[in-house]
Amino acid sequence: DGLTGIFNRRHVENTLSSEFDRVSRYGGDLSLVLFDLDHFKNVNDTYGHLAGDEVLRSVSETIEDIRRGSDIAGRYGGEEFTILLPNTDIEGAEALAERLREAIMNKVIKFEETQIPVTISIGIAAFEREIENHELLLQRADLALYSSKENGRNRTTRYHSGLLNQEKS
């Protein structure tokens, strides 16, 4: 991604597809973290788009500081990011997600001497045998992300089957 310096959506999706195929065939763990910045439009509207760009760069730096070398982080689009976690179960994904959420919430992001507060909402999902393809894993993480946003933001939600009954409005 030209702005943030981390992988772009295409690379993340290609890697997710490959990793999904690998664990489907050989077994193992695979988890996915999907998150976006809470009320990011307000950042751009209040401080300007250059400030928004600085926030995106700062969040990307925090991702790079937190993730392991084997994790694949990317900007999924706009203010949405993803981290692919090979060989990581749901508990490990949740631990990483919480470290990331707290680090971003506590980070001082400055633009032209103005401190910009940032929080994130996170959804996580893990590979399970009944998941047919990588798109469904991504959909599960997205449902969990939506639940985090609906339930107050600045939180992490694990995918569970009850989320399928929630409708996006």
C-alpha positions in Angstrom: 0.0 0.0 0.0 1.5 3.3 -1.1 0.4 5.3 1.9 1.0 2.9 4.8 3.9 0.8 3.5 2.1 -2.5 4.5 0.7 -5.0 2.1 -2.4 -4.1 0.0 -5.7 -5.9 -0.2 -4.7 -8.0 -3.3 -1.6 -9.4 -1.6 -3.5 -10.2 1.6 -6.3 -12.0 -0.2 -3.9 -14.0 -2.3 -2.0 -15.0 0.8 -5.2 -15.8 2.7 -6.3 -18.1 -0.1 -2.9 -19.9 -0.1 -2.8 -20.3 3.7 -6.5 -21.4 3.7 -5.7 -24.1 1.1 -2.6 -25.2 3.2 -4.5 -25.7 6.4 -7.4 -27.3 4.6 -5.1 -29.9 3.2 -2.4 -30.4 5.9 -4.1 -29.2 9.1 -3.0 -26.6 11.5 -4.3 -23.3 12.7 -5.1 -20.1 10.9 -6.8 -17.0 12.2 -7.7 -13.7 10.8 -8.0 -10.3 12.4 -10.1 -7.6 10.7 -10.4 -4.1 12.1 -11.2 -0.6 11.3 -10.7 2.8 12.9 -13.6 4.0 14.9 -15.3 7.2 13.5 -12.5 7.8 11.0 -14.6 10.1 8.9 -14.7 12.4 11.9 -10.9 12.5 11.9 -10.8 13.6 8.2 -13.7 16.1 8.8 -12.2 17.6 11.9 -8.5 17.6 11.2 -8.3 17.2 7.5 -7.2 14.5 5.1 -3.5 15.0 5.7 -4.1 14.3 9.4 -6.2 11.2 8.4 -3.2 10.0 6.3 -0.9 10.5 9.3 -3.3 8.4 11.5 -3.3 5.6 8.9 0.5 5.6 8.8 0.7 5.6 12.6 -1.7 2.7 12.9 0.3 0.8 10.3 3.5 1.4 12.3 1.8 0.0 15.4 0.7 -3.1 13.5 4.3 -3.6 12.4 5.5 -3.3 15.9 3.0 -5.8 17.3 2.8 -8.5 14.6 5.1 -11.5 14.4 7.4 -11.9 11.4 5.2 -14.7 10.1 2.0 -12.6 10.3 0.8 -10.9 7.1 -0.6 -7.4 7.7 -2.3 -5.3 5.1 -4.6 -2.3 4.5 -7.8 -3.9 3.3 -9.3 -0.6 2.1 -9.9 2.9 3.4 -9.5 2.7 7.2 -9.9 -1.1 7.3 -6.9 -3.4 8.1 -6.3 -7.1 8.3 -3.7 -9.4 9.9 -3.4 -13.0 8.7 -2.1 -15.2 11.5 -0.7 -18.5 10.3 -0.2 -21.2 13.0 -2.4 -19.2 15.4 -5.6 -20.4 17.1 -8.4 -18.1 18.1 -7.0 -17.5 21.6 -3.7 -16.4 20.1 -5.5 -14.2 17.6 -7.6 -12.6 20.4 -4.4 -11.9 22.5 -2.7 -10.2 19.6 -5.9 -8.3 18.7 -6.2 -7.0 22.3 -2.5 -5.9 22.4 -3.1 -4.1 19.2 -6.3 -2.4 20.3 -4.7 -1.2 23.6 -1.5 0.0 21.8 -3.5 2.1 19.3 -5.9 3.4 22.0 -2.9 4.5 24.1 -0.7 5.8 21.3 -0.2 9.5 21.0 -0.8 10.5 17.3 0.1 14.1 16.6 -0.5 16.1 13.5 0.6 19.8 13.5 0.8 19.9 17.3 -2.7 18.4 17.7 -3.2 15.1 19.4 -5.7 12.9 17.6 -7.4 10.1 19.7 -7.9 6.8 17.9 -9.6 3.6 18.8 -10.3 0.5 16.7 -13.0 -2.1 16.5 -11.9 -5.7 15.8 -13.4 -8.9 14.5 -11.5 -12.2 14.6 -12.2 -15.6 13.1 -10.3 -18.9 12.9 -10.2 -21.7 10.4 -12.6 -24.6 11.1 -13.1 -27.7 8.9 -16.6 -26.7 7.9 -15.5 -23.5 6.3 -15.5 -24.1 2.6 -13.2 -21.3 1.4 -11.2 -18.3 2.5 -14.0 -15.9 1.6 -16.2 -17.5 4.3 -13.3 -17.0 6.9 -13.2 -13.4 5.9 -17.0 -13.1 6.1 -16.8 -14.5 9.7 -14.2 -11.9 10.7 -16.3 -9.2 9.1 -19.4 -10.3 11.1 -17.4 -10.2 14.3 -16.1 -6.7 13.4 -19.6 -5.6 12.7 -20.6 -6.9 16.1 -17.8 -5.0 17.8 -19.0 -1.8 16.2 -22.7 -2.4 17.1 -21.8 -3.1 20.7 -20.0 0.1 21.4 -16.7 0.1 19.4 -13.2 0.0 20.8 -13.5 -3.8 21.4 -12.6 -7.2 20.1 -15.2 -9.8 19.1 -14.6 -13.4 18.2 -16.8 -14.9 15.5 -19.4 -17.4 16.8 -22.4 -18.9 15.1 -24.8 -16.5 16.9 -23.4 -13.6 14.8 -25.0 -15.2 11.7 -28.4 -14.1 13.1 -27.5 -10.4 13.3 -28.5 -8.4 10.3 -26.4 -5.5 9.0 -28.4 -2.3 8.7 
